[in-house]
Amino acid sequence: MASRSDFQKIRPMSLTDEAQMQIKEQILNGTLRPGDTLPDSVIAERMGVSRSPVREALRLLEQVGLVEKATHRAYRVLSIDRSDLPELAALRVADELLAVRLIVQNRTPVDSLRVHIDEMRTAESSEEFVAADTDFHAGVVALAGLPRLSSRYGALRDQIRLALSVTPHPSGLGTPEFLRSHEELYDLLEAALAHGQTRELLRAWELHVLAGMSSTGMLTPQD
């Protein structure tokens, strides 16, 4: 395991949850990189806990696709890179388009999404813009009202974040055009809520996701 990791002592409340949270954060912030080994004995010692909650935390992280079993039953950070983005993009399209269709079908108000667009507009760094962009799309999925969909999307979002952590962000990130594309999606979503037609909305949404992840050749756009 890379020596740069710096786990903290954790409090005796939910040891597994805290261990999972710390390991996950170090994976997603790039401290632990794809392929890094995760010896439970070393992590447990640094956290000041037994190996049991760390093992359980690693098992849970395996279930959401952030770590994988390596040799001798040890875990390592999932080996993932830009080549995985087309598949992840296609899965993201499936989840988000399902959410959009349910929002329109159920006439769910979408006013809560405006705050994320405002956050994109006032972002002072690429990190702030990415956070607002992520919150916008996660907010859309949450509005579908399906807990299992939100849980699945959360795991997918973390895998995408891991893949992007070892690749450059899209070149258009944070530009006025990228912001405008979110404003257009919001306007199309409101229009679909008004008249019930989703064809233009779903096509624009699909293209937005695929272009944002440089995966426009993955799917044939909807007619």
N, C-alpha and C positions, 0 to 999 in steps of 0.2 A: 504494500500500500504506500502511496506517495507520502513522504515525510511532511509535506506542506499542510496536511489536514490538522485541524486544531479543535478536537471535540471538547466540550465543556462538561463539568460535573452536572448531573441532573437531579432534580428533586424527586423524592419517593412518592409521587402521585400515580400517574399512569406511566410506568417506566417504558413500556413498549411504545406508547404513543410518542413520548418525548424522544426516545432513541430513533424512531422512524422519522420524526420531524427533523432532527439534526442531520441524519444521514441524507435524507432527501434534499435538504437545503444545500448541503455541501456538494451534492451531485449537480443540482440545477444551477448553482452559482459558479460552477466550473472548478471549484477547489478539488473535487474528485472527478477525474476524467474518464471517458469510456475506456474500458479495459483495466482500470485500476482494481487491484484486489482489495477485498474487504474482510480481513481476518477478524472474526467475532471476538476472539480473546483480546486482541490489541484494542479494538474499539471499546470493549467493555471495561478494560483497565483505564482507558483515558476518560471514560464517562463516570467511572466510580461505581459501576453496577456489576451484577453477575452476567454471565454470558447468555442466560435464558432470554431476557427481554430483547437483547440485541439480535439473537437468532430469530426470534419471532418478528422483529422489525424488518429484518432482511427478507424473511419469507413473505411478508406483506408487500414489500417493495418489489419482490419478484412477481407477485400477482398483478401489479399495475405496470409492469414492463420497464422498470428502471434498473433492476439488477438481474443477473443470471447466475446459474450455478457454473462454477469453473471446475478445475480438477480437485480431487480429494475433498469433495463436498464443500469447498469454500465458495464464497460468492465473489462476484466482481461487478463493477458498473457495466451496464449493458453496452456491448460494442455496437455503436450506432453512428452513422455519419450521413452526409448529404445524399448518398444513394438511397437512403430509406425515405427521403422526403416525398417522392411521388406516391408511395403507398399510404403514408400518413396523411397526405393531402386528400387522397380519395376517400379515406375513412372520415376525415374531418368534414368533407363535403356532404357525405351521407348523413352525419349527425346534425349538422347545421341546417340542411335543407328539410329534414324531418321536423326540426324545431320550428322553422319558419312556416311550414305548412300547417302545423298545429296552432301556431299563434293566429294565423289568418282564419283558419277554420273555427277557432273558439272565440274570435274577436277579442283577443287579449290586448289590453292597453300596453303601449311600448314607450310611454313617456320616460320611464326610468332609464332608457338607453341614452337619452340626450346628455346626461352628465358625463358619460364616457367620451362622447364626441367633443364636449367642451374641454375635457382633460387633454385630449389629443391636441386641441387648438392651442392650449396654453403650455404644453410640454416644453421643458427647457433642455431636455436631453433625449437621446435615443432610448434610454432605459425607461424614462417616464412615458414616452410615446408607446413603446412596446407594451407596457403595463396597461395603459388605457385601451389600446387596441385589443389586448387579450381579454380585458374586463368587458368590453363591448360584446365580443363574440360569445363569451361565457354567459353574459347576461341574456343574450338571445336564447341560448339553450335552456337556461334556467326558467325563462318565461313559458317554455313548453309545458312545464308542470309535471315532468316525468323524472322522479328521483333516480331511477336506474340509468336513464339517458344522461343526466347530469354527472353521475358518478363515472360512467364510461367515458364521457367527454373529458372529464378532469384528468383521467389517466392518459388519454390520448394527447391532451394538451401538454402534459409533463414530458411525454416522449418527444413531442415536437420541439419543446424547449431544449431538451437534451441534445437533439440532433442539430439544432441551430447554434448550440453553445460551441460547437467545433467547426462552424462554418460562418462566413460573413452574413450579416443581415441583408435582406433584399435591398438593392441599390436605391429604390424609391422610398424607403422607409422615412417617414417624417416630412416628406415633401408636401406642398400644397395639394398636389394631385392625389396623393395617398389619403390625405384628410378628406378631400372632396369625394373620393370614392365611398367613404363611410357615410358621408352626408347623403349621397345619392341612394345608398342602400336604405338608409332610414326613411327617406322620402318615398321610395318605392314600397317599403313596408307599410307606411301609413296609407298610401294610395291603395294597396291591396286590401287593407283592412276596410277601406271605404267602399270598394266595389267588388271585392271577393275574387278577383282574378289574380292568379299567382305566376302565370307563365313568364312574364317579363322579369318579375322579381326573382324567381328561381334561377333563371338564366344569368342574370347579373350577379347574383350571390355566388353561383358556382364559379364564374369567371374570376370574381374578386378573390376567392380563396385560392384557386389554382394559380393565378398570376402572382399572388402574394407569396406563395411558396415555390415559385419558379417551376410549376408542374403543369403548365397549360397543355402539354401533349399527353397527359395521363388519361383524360376522358374526352369523349366527343361532346362538345357543348350541346345543351338541349335546344331543340327547335322552338 
